[in-house]
């Protein structure tokens, strides 16, 4: 847990659908191809089950969008072993599904960011602009909810079924863990490089790039966690907490842009400048915390991380299961996905 006087991050928050976590894990006892197929089809089945006309609400859409992020991370993990055309087709399908569901979730994210900013703004210096923003986004949220009509839902389900078929028929040119280990090493190295770049440039886009690789690293670790849950779990928790902080940082950047882009002004220019200054102060605090967390998360050399996880995977099926008693049950209740 990371805490200061204004905000708290829980590494292990409540997760509404714990069975999704249990399903989003590769099995060291299976061929990689079979395990990837099982994880991919299971995630889509869960979305199809929840994304029915009666279940089309904000939470269901949010869960579906999270599932699409998991599926993209899964695809990228085995990308080197896939045919290029197969990877491009399946990634395009997932992106299209996520885009169909993006409108309402982006509005909800803006409302959540406003609420966090109001809690941070103890003096209430920007309460008027925050209230104006909230009113506009609440109206848009209602409109976005209505836009999820029957035809849009039918299109989404059609794309989901097509994506499911792609995972069910997935073929990998190499079926060993070496492909996964290579991707883990490459993406972890990119996370380290974007970390350094973000603090060198101090630009919003650079921090957003870093966040994307932290998120990918976090989800990749969840996929391979069954190799040794107790050893990998703390790394997952740290990566998730850092991802949350960087997500809040990015949401503030978006909120500043949205406030400036409104057709009808939210306030006088001095008020807008004060609002932007408040957002930047909040970002500065977030980035200060993220720097230390990033240094801890990314301390290990990429080749060392890859070798360590490969050793965990190779020995997982040979270690007496009694020696790992409690690992799976515990990890099911603490590894959360966003």
C-alpha positions in Angstrom: 0.0 0.0 0.0 1.2 3.5 -0.9 -0.2 6.3 1.2 0.0 10.0 1.8 -2.3 12.5 3.4 -4.4 12.8 0.2 -4.7 9.5 -1.5 -4.3 5.8 -0.8 -3.6 2.9 -3.2 -4.5 -0.6 -2.2 -2.3 -3.3 -3.9 -5.0 -5.9 -3.3 -8.4 -4.2 -3.9 -11.7 -6.1 -4.0 -12.4 -7.6 -7.4 -16.0 -8.2 -8.4 -15.4 -11.3 -10.5 -12.7 -13.4 -8.9 -13.3 -16.3 -11.3 -12.0 -14.1 -14.2 -8.6 -14.0 -12.4 -8.6 -17.7 -11.9 -9.2 -18.2 -15.6 -6.6 -15.7 -16.7 -3.5 -17.9 -16.0 -1.5 -20.2 -18.2 -1.0 -23.8 -17.0 2.6 -25.1 -16.6 1.2 -28.6 -17.0 -0.2 -28.0 -20.5 1.4 -27.3 -23.9 1.6 -23.5 -24.3 -0.7 -23.6 -27.3 -3.5 -25.4 -25.5 -3.2 -23.2 -22.5 -3.4 -20.0 -24.6 -6.4 -21.3 -26.4 -8.1 -22.1 -23.1 -7.4 -18.7 -21.5 -8.5 -16.8 -24.6 -11.7 -18.6 -25.2 -12.6 -18.6 -21.5 -12.2 -14.8 -21.3 -14.4 -14.3 -24.3 -17.1 -16.7 -23.0 -17.3 -14.7 -19.8 -17.7 -11.5 -21.7 -20.4 -13.0 -23.9 -22.2 -14.3 -20.9 -22.2 -11.0 -19.1 -22.8 -8.8 -22.2 -26.4 -9.6 -22.7 -29.2 -7.0 -23.2 -30.2 -7.2 -19.5 -26.5 -6.9 -18.4 -25.6 -4.0 -20.5 -24.6 -1.5 -17.8 -21.6 0.5 -17.0 -19.9 -2.2 -14.9 -20.5 -4.9 -17.6 -19.0 -2.7 -20.2 -16.0 -1.9 -18.0 -15.4 -5.7 -17.3 -15.6 -6.4 -21.0 -13.0 -3.7 -21.8 -10.7 -5.1 -19.1 -11.1 -8.5 -20.7 -10.0 -7.0 -24.1 -6.9 -5.6 -22.4 -6.1 -9.1 -21.0 -6.6 -10.7 -24.4 -4.2 -8.2 -26.0 -1.6 -8.9 -23.4 -2.1 -12.6 -24.0 -1.7 -12.2 -27.8 1.5 -10.0 -27.4 3.0 -12.7 -25.1 2.9 -15.3 -27.9 3.2 -12.9 -30.8 6.6 -14.2 -31.9 5.2 -17.7 -32.4 2.1 -16.5 -34.3 1.8 -16.0 -38.0 1.8 -12.2 -38.7 -1.5 -12.2 -40.4 -3.2 -14.2 -37.6 -1.8 -11.8 -35.0 -2.9 -8.7 -36.9 -6.4 -10.1 -37.5 -7.0 -11.1 -33.9 -5.6 -7.9 -32.4 -7.7 -5.8 -34.9 -10.8 -7.7 -33.7 -10.0 -7.0 -30.1 -9.3 -3.4 -30.7 -12.6 -3.0 -32.6 -14.6 -4.6 -29.7 -12.8 -2.3 -27.2 -13.6 0.8 -29.4 -17.3 -0.1 -29.5 -17.4 -0.1 -25.7 -15.1 2.8 -25.1 -17.5 5.8 -25.1 -19.2 5.2 -21.8 -16.1 4.0 -20.0 -14.0 7.0 -21.0 -16.8 9.3 -19.6 -16.9 7.2 -16.4 -13.1 7.5 -16.1 -13.4 11.3 -16.4 -16.1 11.4 -13.6 -13.8 9.2 -11.3 -10.9 11.6 -12.0 -13.0 14.6 -11.1 -14.0 12.9 -7.8 -10.4 12.2 -6.9 -9.4 15.7 -7.8 -12.1 17.2 -5.6 -10.9 15.1 -2.7 -7.4 16.4 -3.3 -8.6 20.0 -3.6 -9.1 20.5 0.2 -9.3 24.3 -0.2 -12.0 24.0 -2.8 -10.3 26.4 -5.1 -11.5 24.6 -8.2 -14.9 23.4 -7.0 -16.8 25.4 -9.5 -15.0 24.0 -12.6 -15.1 20.5 -11.2 -18.8 20.8 -10.6 -19.3 22.1 -14.2 -17.3 19.3 -15.6 -19.1 16.7 -13.6 -22.5 17.9 -14.7 -21.5 17.7 -18.4 -20.0 14.3 -18.1 -22.9 12.9 -16.2 -25.2 14.0 -19.0 -22.9 12.4 -21.6 -22.8 9.2 -19.6 -26.5 8.9 -19.8 -26.4 9.5 -23.5 -23.6 6.9 -23.9 -25.7 4.4 -22.0 -28.6 4.8 -24.4 -26.2 4.4 -27.4 -25.6 0.8 -26.3 -28.7 -0.2 -28.2 -29.6 -3.7 -29.5 -27.8 -3.3 -32.8 -24.6 -2.2 -31.1 -24.8 -5.1 -28.7 -25.4 -7.5 -31.6 -22.4 -6.2 -33.4 -20.2 -6.6 -30.3 -21.4 -10.2 -29.8 -20.7 -11.0 -33.4 -17.1 -9.7 -33.1 -16.7 -11.5 -29.8 -17.7 -14.8 -31.4 -15.3 -14.2 -34.3 -12.5 -13.5 -31.9 -13.3 -16.6 -29.9 -13.0 -18.7 -33.0 -9.6 -17.2 -33.6 -8.4 -18.3 -30.2 -10.0 -21.7 -30.4 -8.1 -22.3 -33.7 -4.9 -20.6 -32.6 -1.7 -22.2 -33.8 1.8 -21.4 -32.5 4.9 -22.2 -34.5 6.8 -22.9 -31.3 5.1 -24.4 -28.3 7.7 -24.0 -25.6 8.0 -21.5 -22.8 11.1 -20.0 -24.6 8.8 -17.8 -26.7 7.0 -16.5 -23.7 10.4 -15.9 -21.9 11.7 -13.9 -24.8 8.6 -11.7 -24.9 8.7 -11.2 -21.1 12.3 -10.0 -21.4 11.7 -7.7 -24.4 8.6 -6.0 -22.9 10.3 -5.7 -19.5 13.3 -4.0 -21.1 10.9 -1.6 -22.8 9.3 -0.8 -19.5 12.7 0.1 -18.1 13.6 2.3 -21.1 10.3 4.1 -21.0 10.7 4.6 -17.3 14.0 6.4 -17.8 12.6 8.4 -20.8 9.5 9.6 -18.8 11.6 11.2 -16.1 14.1 12.6 -18.6 11.5 14.3 -20.7 8.8 15.0 -18.0 6.1 14.9 -20.7 2.6 13.5 -20.4 2.9 11.3 -23.4 6.2 9.8 -22.1 4.5 8.8 -18.9 1.6 7.3 -20.8 4.0 5.2 -22.8 5.6 4.0 -19.6 2.2 3.1 -18.2 1.4 0.9 -21.2 4.4 -1.2 -20.7 3.9 -1.4 -16.9 0.4 -2.7 -17.6 1.5 -5.2 -20.1 4.2 -6.5 -17.7 1.7 -6.8 -14.9 -0.8 -8.8 -17.0 2.0 -11.0 -18.4 3.1 -11.8 -14.9 -0.4 -12.9 -13.9 -0.4 -15.3 -16.9 2.8 -17.0 -15.7 2.1 -16.7 -12.0 1.1 -20.4 -11.6 4.7 -21.3 -12.0 5.3 -20.1 -8.5 2.5 -17.8 -7.1 4.2 -17.0 -3.8 7.3 -15.8 -5.5 5.7 -13.8 -8.3 2.7 -12.4 -6.4 4.6 -9.4 -4.8 5.9 -8.3 -8.2 2.4 -8.5 -9.6 1.0 -6.4 -6.7 3.7 -3.7 -7.1 3.2 -3.6 -10.9 -0.6 -3.2 -10.4 -0.2 -0.4 -7.9 2.2 1.4 -10.1 -0.2 1.0 -13.0 -3.0 2.6 -11.0 -0.8 5.6 -10.1 0.2 6.1 -13.7 -3.4 5.7 -14.8 -4.4 8.5 -12.5 -1.6 10.6 -13.9 -2.8 10.0 -17.5 -6.4 10.7 -16.5 -5.4 14.1 -15.2 -3.7 14.9 -18.5 -6.8 13.9 -20.4 -9.0 16.0 -18.0 -6.9 19.1 -18.6 -7.3 18.7 -22.3 -11.0 18.1 -22.0 -11.5 21.2 -19.9 -9.8 23.3 -22.6 -11.7 21.6 -25.4 -15.2 22.3 -24.1 -17.2 24.3 -26.6 -18.8 26.3 -23.8 -16.2 27.7 -21.4 -16.2 26.3 -18.0 -15.0 29.5 -16.4 -12.8 32.5 -16.8 -9.2 32.1 -17.9 -7.8 32.6 -14.4 -10.1 29.9 -13.1 -9.0 27.5 -15.9 -5.3 28.2 -15.2 -5.9 27.5 -11.5 -7.6 24.2 -12.4 -4.7 23.2 -14.6 -2.2 24.1 -11.9 -4.2 21.9 -9.4 -4.0 19.0 -11.9 -0.3 19.5 -12.4 0.4 19.6 -8.6 -1.5 16.3 -8.3 0.5 14.8 -11.1 3.7 15.9 -9.5 2.8 14.1 -6.4 1.8 11.0 -8.3 5.0 11.0 -10.3 7.1 11.3 -7.2 5.6 8.2 -5.8 5.8 6.4 -9.1 9.5 7.1 -9.5 10.4 5.1 -6.4 7.9 2.3 -7.2 9.3 2.1 -10.7 12.9 1.9 -9.4 11.8 -1.1 -7.2 9.7 -2.8 -9.8 12.3 -2.5 -12.6 15.5 -3.1 -10.6 16.2 -6.6 -12.0 18.0 -6.9 -15.3 15.8 -8.2 -18.2 17.9 -11.3 -18.8 17.8 -12.2 -15.1 14.0 -11.8 -15.0 13.6 -14.0 -18.0 15.9 -16.7 -16.7 14.2 -16.7 -13.2 10.7 -17.0 -14.6 11.9 -19.7 -17.1 13.3 -21.7 -14.1 10.1 -21.3 -12.2 8.1 -22.6 -15.2 10.4 -25.5 -15.9 10.3 -26.8 -12.4 6.6 -26.1 -11.6 5.3 -29.5 -12.6 8.1 -31.4 -10.8 7.8 -29.8 -7.4 5.7 -31.6 -4.9 2.4 -29.9 -4.8 2.3 -30.1 -1.1 5.3 -27.8 -0.9 3.2 -25.1 -2.6 0.0 -25.7 -0.6 -2.1 -22.6 -0.3 -0.4 -20.7 -3.2 -3.3 -20.9 -5.7 -6.0 -20.2 -3.1 -4.2 -17.2 -1.7 -3.3 -15.8 -5.1 -6.9 -16.1 -6.3 -7.9 -13.6 -3.6 -5.2 -11.0 -3.9 -4.2 -10.8 -7.6 -6.6 -8.2 -9.1 -7.0 -7.1 -12.6 -8.1 -3.7 -13.9 
